[in-house]
Amino acid sequence: MPELIAPLTRVHRSFLEAMAEFQSEGRGGTDDNTMVGSEIRTYSDRWATPEAFEQYVTELRADAEEDSPRPVGYVPGTTLWYVDGDHYLGRLAIRHRLTPKLLEWGGHIGYDVRPSARRRGHATAMLLAALPIAFRLGIDPVLITCDEDNVASEKVIRKGGGVYEDTRKGKKRFWAPTRPLS
């Protein structure tokens, strides 16, 4: 059964296959400002070796710590992978706070499902599993954004309790509660 977990090296092979799928659909170019795109540009030439992949996993996990080094303008973030056993299905990141840019464009939560695993409810399951984690991080409500024309992602956000606020710079913005229902 799929689950949302902290990044682990055991999914190395499947992770590489997923990144190849993302690259095949054009992800990773200089105009791809997503988490996956940025990481493909930064790490894809190093991921193949187990040692480099272990270092990547260590860096992802450390990014959740307030005092970890990160680029200027970036905030601490908890990265979680959605896996079924050793099979990597997707990723989700919870940004611990909003910068002005994240308030306009990126939000607290971003997610990606590998192309071969789409349209099976994984994005919804990831988001629903992540909301209590965001609450434990002290985030309530969360801002989640999607492109204006991304109907599938909008459906996921609405299933997660997202309430539409407005559209800015081509991004629809939704606020979703993270507090458990009483």
N, C-alpha and C positions, 0 to 999 in steps of 0.2 A: 504494500500500500504506500503510495507517495507520501512524503513528509518534508517539512521545511526544517532544514538543519544548518548549523554553522558549516562553512566550507571545510571539506576533508579531502585528503589526497587520494582516498580509495576510488574516487570517481574520475581519476585522471584521464583514462582512455575515452570514456563517454563524454567528458567535458571537451576534449580536443575535437571529437566528432561534431559536437554541438557548435563549437566555434567555427568549424569548417562550413557547417550549414549556414550560419549567420553570414560568413564571408561570401558564400555562394549567392546569397540574396542581395549582396552589395554593401553589407555592413563593414565598418572599419575604415571607410574613406575619410578624408580630411573634413568633409561636410557632415559626418555622422557624430553628433554631439551627445549620443546616448552613452550609458555606462558600458554597454557591450562594445560599442564602436571605439571608445577611448581605450578600453583594455586590449582590444585587438591590436590597435596601433602601438600600444606601449609594450605588450608582453608576447604577442604571437610568435616572435622569432625566438623566444626563450622557453615557452611552455612545454616543448617536447620532452625535455629531460626531467626525470623524476626529481632531481635536486632543485631545479629552477621552479618546477611546479610547486614543490613544498614551500619554497621561499615566497611564491605568489600567495599561496594559501595563508601563510603566516602573516604577510602584509595585510591581506583582506581582513583577517580576524583582529589584527592590531588597530585597524582604522576605527574601530568602535571606541577606543580609549581616547579620552579628551586630550591627553598630552602626546599622542602619537604625531610624528611629523606628517604634514600633508601640504599640498600646494596652497598658496595664498588664495583666500576666498572659499576654500573648501571647509566643510564642517565634519565632525565625527559622524560616522555612519556604520550601521550594522548591516552587513551583507549576509544574506541567507540563501542557500541553494535548495531547490526543490528536486528531490531525488526519489527514485523507486529502487531501493537496494543500491546497486552501484551504477544505476542509470541516471545520468544528469538530464533533468527535464527543463530547468529554468532557474532564474535567479530573481531575487527581490532585494532591494536596498531600502533601509529606513534611515533617512537623514535626521539627525537628532535635533536640529533646529533649522530655521529658515534664514537665509541671507536675502537681501533684496532680489537677487536674481532667481533664487529658488521660489520666492513668493510669487514672482511673475511667471516662471517658466517650468520649474522642475518639481516643486512640491516636496513633501516629506517622503513619499514612497514612489519608487519606480520599479518596474518589473519587466522581464523579458522571458518568453517561452520559446524554446528552440523550435525552428520551423516544423520539424517532423512530429512534434508533440502538440501542435496547436489544435484548437477547436475540440478539446476534450474536457474543458472545465478546469484546467490546471491553473490558469491565471486567477480565476475566482477563488479556487481553493487556497492558493498562495496568499492572496490578499486577506481572506477571512482568517487565515492562521496568523498573519502578521499583525492584525489590529490589536490583539491582546498584548503582543510583544511591545508595540508602540506605546500602549498604555503603561506598561511596566517601566518604560523609558521616560515616562512623564509627559508624553505627547497626547493631548486630547483637546480638540479633534486634530485629525491629520488632513493636510492638503494633498490631493492627488490630482495630477493633470494628465491630459491626453491631447493629441492633435485633434483639431476640429473635425477632420474627416475619418477619425479612427472609431468607427461605430462599435467594433468589438470591444475595445478598451473602455469605451463609455459604458457599455453594458456591464462589464466587470466592476467598474467603479460604483455604478448604481446598485449592483447586487451586494456590494460591500457597505452599503448605507450612504454612499456619497450623494450629497445634495449640491446641485449646480449653483455656482455663484455668478460667474461671468466668464467671458472669453477675453484673453489678453495675448497679443502677439501670436495669434494662431493656436493658442492652447486653451482648451476648456478647463476650467478650474472647479473642483468639487471638494467639499469638506465632508469628512466622514467621522462619526464618533468612534472612539476606541474604548470607551468605558463599557464594561460588561452590562448587559441589561439586567435589571433587578428582578 
